[in-house]
Amino acid sequence: MPPLEDFDQVDTAVLWEWASVDGYGRQRVAEPVEVPVRWVQKWIEVPDGQGSSIILEATVALDRRVRVGSILWLGTLEEWEEDHFGTGTSIDDPELHVVRTSNNTNDVKGISDRWELGLQRWRQELPEIA
C-alpha cells in the first residue's frame, strides 16, 4: 500500500520538466516522463509573484518537486506517442498545461513531501527538448 501522501494519485500525466532557455530566449524542456498525479480540473484565481491575480485551470498533486514553467499533459506517454507520432489521429489541441504555482507540504513527521501545482493552459507549441 502506498504512503497516505501518495494514496490519491490515481491519474497519470506526462511531464516535460523545464530545462533551460536557448540563445534566442525560448524555453527548452527535458525528455517527457510519466508521473502519477491527482489531477483536478477547476478554475481558481490566485495571486502571482508580482501581486496581480492569475486564473488557474487545474491543480495537480504529486510526490516530487516540479519547476514553474514545466509542461504537463493528462494521459500516458504511450497515448501521447500514439496521438502525435504513431498511426493514431493527431490531436489538434492537446490541452497542454504549464506550471504557474508550486507549493510544498510535508507530512507530520517531515519524511514525505507532497507538491501541489497550479496549472494554466499552454496554448503554444511544445517547447524544444534540450
N, C-alpha and C positions, 0 to 999 in steps of 0.2 A: 504494500500500500504506500502511495507517495506521501510525503510530508503534507500536513494540513495546508501550508502556504501554496502548494502546487496542486492541490486536490481538484480545484475547479478549472484547471487549464485543459479544457476539453476540445478546444479548437486548434487548428494548425494554420500557421501563417508562414509566408516566405519573407525573409528579411534580407535586405541589401544594406549592410552597415555603412554609414558614412565613412569614407576613407580619406579623401584629400580634395584639394582643388587643383585643377590643371593650370597651365601657364596663361590661359585666357580667362581664368576666374570661374570656370564651370566646375560644378560638383562632380566628384568621382566616387563610386561605391565599390565595396568588396563583392566577391562572388556570393551568389544567393545561398542561403541556408534555411532549412525548415526549423521552426521553433514552436513548441507547444505554448499556447496562449489562451487567455479568456478574452474574447473579442465581444464588446458590447457596442452596438450601433446606437448612438444617441447624440443629440445636439446639445452642447452646453457652451456658455460664454464664460471665459476665464481671462484674467489679466495676463499680459505677456511681460517680458523682462523690462520693457520700456514704459510700462504703465498704461498702455492702451489695451483695449479688450480684443480678444480673438474668439472666433467660433470654432469649436472642435466638433468633428463629426462622428468620432468614435473614441472609445477608451479601450486600452489593451493592458491586461495584467500578465506579467511573465516573470521568470526567475533569474533574469540577467540584466545587466546594465546595457542600455542601447543609447547611442548618442543622438542628440537632437539633430535633425537633418537626414536621418536614416529613412529608408523607404520600406513599407510593409504592404503585403497583399494577402488577403484572406483566402487560403487554399493551400494545396500541397505543391511541392516542387514539381512533381510528376504532372499535375494538372497544368501548371504554368508552362512547362516544356511542351506538352501536347498542344495547348492552345496557341502557342507562339512560335514553335519550331517544328512541330510534328505534322501529322496529317489531319489533325482536327481543325475545326473552324477557328480562325483567328478572332480574338476579341478586339473590337474597335476601341472600346473604352474599358480597360481592365480594372478600373477602380483601385488604382494605387493610392496609398496614403503616406504622408510624410509626418514624421515625429516632430511635434511642436513643443510638447512639455514632457518632462520626465521627473517622477517623484519616487523616492525610495522609502520603504517601510521595513524595519527589522522586526523579527519575532520577539517575543518576551525575553528569551534568553540571549538574544543578539547573535544567533547562529545563522539563521536563514534570512535572505533578503527577498523582498517582493517589490517589483518595479511596476508602476502604473504609468503608462504613456498616454498622452493626449494626441490625437491624430487629426490632420486636416487632409482633404482630398488633394492629391498631386495631379494636376491637370496638364503636366508636361510629359515629354518622353522620359523613359527611364534613363538616368544618367549613365555615362560610360563606366564600364567596370575597370577598376585600377589594376 
